Amino acid sequence: MGRGTGELGRAERLPVLFLFLLSLFCPALCEQIRYRIPEEMPKGSVVGNLATDLGFSVQELPTRKLRVSSEKPYFTVSAESGELLVSSRLDREEICGKKPACALEFEAVAENPLNFYHVNVEIEDINDHTPKFTQNSFELQISESAQPGTRFILEVAEDADIGLNSLQKYKLSLNPSFSLIIKEKQDGSKYPELALEKTLDREQQSYHRLVLTALDGGNPPLSGTTELRIQVTDANDNPPVFNRDVYRVSLRENVPPGTTVLQVSATDQDEGINSEITYSFYRTGQIFSLNSKSGEITTQKKLDFEETKEYSMVVEGRDGGGLVAQCTVEINIQDENDNSPEVTFHSLLEMILENAVPGTLIALIKIHDQDSGENGEVNCQLQGEVPFKIISSSKNSYKLVTDGTLDREQTPEYNVTITATDRGKPPLSSSISVILHIRDVNDNAPVFHQASYLVSVPENNPPGASIAQVCASDLDLGLNGQVSYSIMASDLEPLALASYVSMSAQSGVVFAQRAFDYEQLRTFELTLQARDQGSPALSANVSLRVLVGDRNDNAPRVLYPALGPDGSALFDMVPRAAEPGYLVTKVVAVDADSGHNAWLSYHVLHASEPGLFSLGLRTGEVRTARALGDRDAVRQRLLVAVRDGGQPPLSATATLHLVFADSLQEVLPDITDRPDPSDLEAELQFYLVVALALISVLFLLAVILAIALRLRRSSSPAAWSCFQPGLCVKSGPVVPPNYSEGTLPYSYNLCVAHTGKTEFNFLKCSEQLSSEQDILCGDSSGALFPLCNSSELTSHQQAPPNTDWRFSQAQRPGTSGSQNGDDTGTWPNNQFDTEMLQAMILASASEAADGSSTLGGGAGTMGLSARYGPQFTLQHVPDYRQNVYIPGSNATLTNAAGKRDGKAPAGGNGNKKKSGKKEKK
């Protein structure tokens, strides 16, 4: 078969020198790989090694994933060798038709990174089509009168091949009456004409059979034949003659059906029926119609330049005698801008990472317009403001790349619209939209809803209870937005942290692992962290401050009086000549709680001799309410209850043993001659009988008095008042207190009923007492109650305190001062007042501890030596400074002077003695 068979089955690579030189001078242009192969190569034939031509090694092929991106799968790439293989039939005539040059252009796609390479495969024609006639035989009528030299256009054969393989010549079987003439059209195609060599004689031979052969230029040439059946008709002297042999016209493709194209015209010099000419197409047309009488050609269907660009037809003119004349009509179709550009996406990424750098390749865009010339030139542009742009890659190919930063949290997806517009008049355009989804990356750290957290938890909480919850949010998706919580740091001990709190990693709830104790831990701070599950993980920290609230869970603790080392009760000694208001001792107690829970009050539960002593509600000071009587026992016992201000209140009790004596020698016989328990029981029974008799008498007197008042129907409030002359008397001449002698700066008045008075009436307050007085009265049952009318009482004039005394009587705090006018007091309601109160207490206590107080007397004696004698110093009496304390703390002030002197506080010397036997409660 010559050159055609030599090229079949192999691929000849064509290096393109001008593209190589062009790439040297213009690096911005994309390199194009070109191949040339013959058509009809079998499937699996190798076109060329595409991987090698692109510079890929065999080791890179699995990761680069080289493949072909085209509309029709003519080729494929071998995954093992990178060779470009034929995957479907390559029929040049089917792909390109009659085009002189046939090339398939497509893109080779490589991944990691994504890139596109333009490939051009030129398809060479082979002689695989024989020339063919439309019919196996043709009828031709020739009059016997036809003159030699008359020509008749014959049927044209068709050959799908091009170039040398196309139709090249015709041959006619030998016949002395006819010869064959080959003519060439304007487009280069050849057609045969039958020439009459001599006059025909119908009477000799009325029918002729000739064989017409069409040959192409292949090697070897291929041929096709048809039979010419020539019938000799009777003579008609003058055949029709067309005014032109060839009619040429241009027609726009958008003309509607029925449009007149042109009109052919022929004349016949004969007369009559032999001059009547009938027009017809030599071959039946489907696109155009011909008026047989007028010769007018009109369009029958809609024209399409993209399907057929030119039409060539043969029109016959036949007269009535059977003579025929022929002419050729060539119609050139002009292109109109009637096709919009087509936009298609290739290798579109499904998801785009939001951290993709500008210039990242997203997709390959191809534009196709079926029109030609300016009507087929297309411009492509991106609609709207989106962070993308399109870059021209090659003719009618564009790349869609990123043109800015992406943020999925602001825009999770983009609706990208690409519009292609041609340059026709008017221009046509088309658009295509695609939704680009943005893939999330972990670029947002968790954010807490609050800058810091503060919670309050009451103490004694149940273990395992929830005390707080923190919440953080993350704008990312999936694992990148899934937040877990943990405790990072704390001001607690690292080993003790797990025993105090724990945290749920999913919900952010903080749980208490144990019951908190306000007295041990009042506040602590945690550093919490919220961390997402991204890679790498992002986190945020926040502080959580936990305040432990106080509850009344600690009962008051009595510091004084205390039991001796051997468990025996101590006693206090009171001078027999002690005047009313004499400071006997002081009950000192502390409470580990704070606030109202630590605000203590003192109450007398039981007294051996009711009315003999008074007790400060807030100070705990025990003072004589009256002078010692002859019938009063020398040894007295007080049962004192100390209650805090909590709800419910907690309390503690203390027993005071008081002995009236002027010296220690007087106390010893009383201790040794203490009666037996049997005598005490008998005495107690006697007192009970007497008390029962007195109650009965009082009840009768009350009944009689009520009846008398009802009958009298007159009332005199002054007559029933305790403050009538005779009901209240002065406590007797009392020497005014002399601070220089060491007595305490307190003044007390006492109001009692006349001796022998068997009736006690209620008192009426008529005037506010001074804040420096603490007045109590006792009834026959031993209860103490305050009196508020001091206008008729005799109060001694007090000497002003030393100017060095830092705080006035009204300024002294309730737990360490003696604001006797109002024992109830009011606890400060805010932190600032509480801090000032504590500072005042510490200041006055520190002065007393340093021995700088000007209460009188020598240093360290608080002025008591003048009353008790020189042997009684501060080490023989209770140290009242230990009652100065800060609420909620166990700390008390001690005798700083005694510590400086190296002396310990006295436990059993002076007037503090141990009783011989432990006393039963």
Secondary structure, DSSP 8 states (H G I E B T S, - for coil): -THHHHHTT--B----HHHHHHHHH-TTS--EEEEEEESS--TT-EEEEHHHHTT--GGGHHHH--EEE-SS--EEE-TTT-EEEE-S---HHHHHTT-S--EEEEEEEETTTTEEEEEEEEEE--S----B-SSSEEEEEEETT--TT-EEE----B----GGGSEEEEEE---TTEEEEEEE-TTS-EEEEEEE-S---TTT-SEEEEEEEEEES-SS--EEEEEEEEEEE---SS--EES-SEEEEEEETT--TT-EEEE--EE-SS-GGGG--EEEESS--SSEEE-TTT-EEEE-S---TTT-SEEEEEEEEE-TTS-EEEEEEEEEEE--S----EEEEES--SEEETT--TT-EEEEEEEE-SS-GGGG-EEEEEESS-SEEEEEEETTEEEEEE-S---TTT-SEEEEEEEEEE-SSS--EEEEEEEEEEE--S----EESSSEEEEEEESS--TT-EEEE--EE-SS-GGGG-EEEEEEEESS-HHHHHHHEEE-TTT-EEEESS---TTT-SEEEEEEEEEESSSS--EEEEEEEEEEE--S----EEEES-B-TTS-BEEEEE-TT--TT-EEEE-EEE-SS-GGGG--EEEEEEESSTTSEEE-TTT-EEEESS---SSS-SEEEEEEEEE-SSSS--EEEEEEEEEE-SSHHHHHHHHHT---HHHHHHHHHHHHHHHHHHHHHHHHHHHHHHHHHHHH----TTTT-TTSBTTB----------GGGT--S---------TT----------S---TT---EEE-TT--EEE----SSS---------TT--S-GGGS-TTTS--TT-SS-----SHHHHHHHHHHHHHHHHHHHTT---SSSSTTTTT-HHHH-TT--TTTS--GGGG-B-TT---B---HHHHHTT----SSSTT-EE-SS----
